[in-house]
Amino acid sequence: MPQSVWFTAGAAFLISLLCGPVFIRLRQRQRAGQQIRADGPAHHRKKAGTPTAGGTIFLLAAAAALLIQGCFTPLVGLALLLTLGSALIGWVDDYAKIRRGHSLGLKARSKIAGQALCTALFVLLLYLSGEYSPAVAVPFTDLTLELGWFYPLFIFLIVLATTNAVNLSDGIDGLAGGTAIIALLAFLYIAQESGRPALALFCAAFVGGTFGFLLYNLHPARIFMGDVGSLALGGALAAAAILSKAELSLLLIGGIYVIEALSVIVQVLSFQLTGRRLLLMAPLHHHFELKGWSEWRVVTTFWGLTFIFALAGLLEWWLRGSLL
């Protein structure tokens, strides 16, 4: 990897590491604590009041590192648009939870409307930038799907699915942050080797910034990332996949998020159709908690699975010849 990648990741890491304690104290003074869902695992209730919206830390760190590097190309601007737009929706959601003193924030339709607006602006600017391409490569084949006018809808589905899936995974200390770092590292490599060095720097900035934040978010967490963080990471992953033309590879690299989202869908359908729940609790990480697994065991297992999924995604690129 070029030195610029290491420098960007290192700068974001140091900024995040230094800003963490300051932001934690600020949120404590503001009494901006996390509201715990009443139907969640009982041992999570002691986490109530832990400062939230900590995703702001790695967002500022990543943006500052990119500014220091002077890396604001059209691709980076597009990636930041999708990331910060998703973060804004998450920030409003976090604010609503804190203000109401409840674990529920924005209504689903409000989130979807915000994401649709953000995606529409992203698609428009993508088209104007000359980077717009409705051709989508099918993993492990030589096939390419020409989606034509359906491509904007496809982009919206990617953004909607990824942001919400990452958000679902943010239920245990360090889970969303650790898995996102691994997935972003895979896209960093794809972006660099496929001739998009600026996009690689974008991924590096969020890898470093999230890693610095993760040191304060590991169990027992001193701060939670909140929806501002989880939706931002989902937006960053969606942007990295779309702009590197690895849209369907996201299903592999982000396989853990697919599993988490499917666990919720299956749980809801099972209960509605049969009146029985297949899992002790959804998303899947809560099921293992209730089975007696420690938070560390769940998190490290899911990190390991994400690493395997990331390798599978990269293997698909190598076999296709895109990285050779």
Order of alpha helices (4+ residues) and beta strands (2+ residues): alpha-alpha-alpha-alpha-beta-beta-alpha-alpha-alpha-alpha-alpha-alpha-alpha-alpha
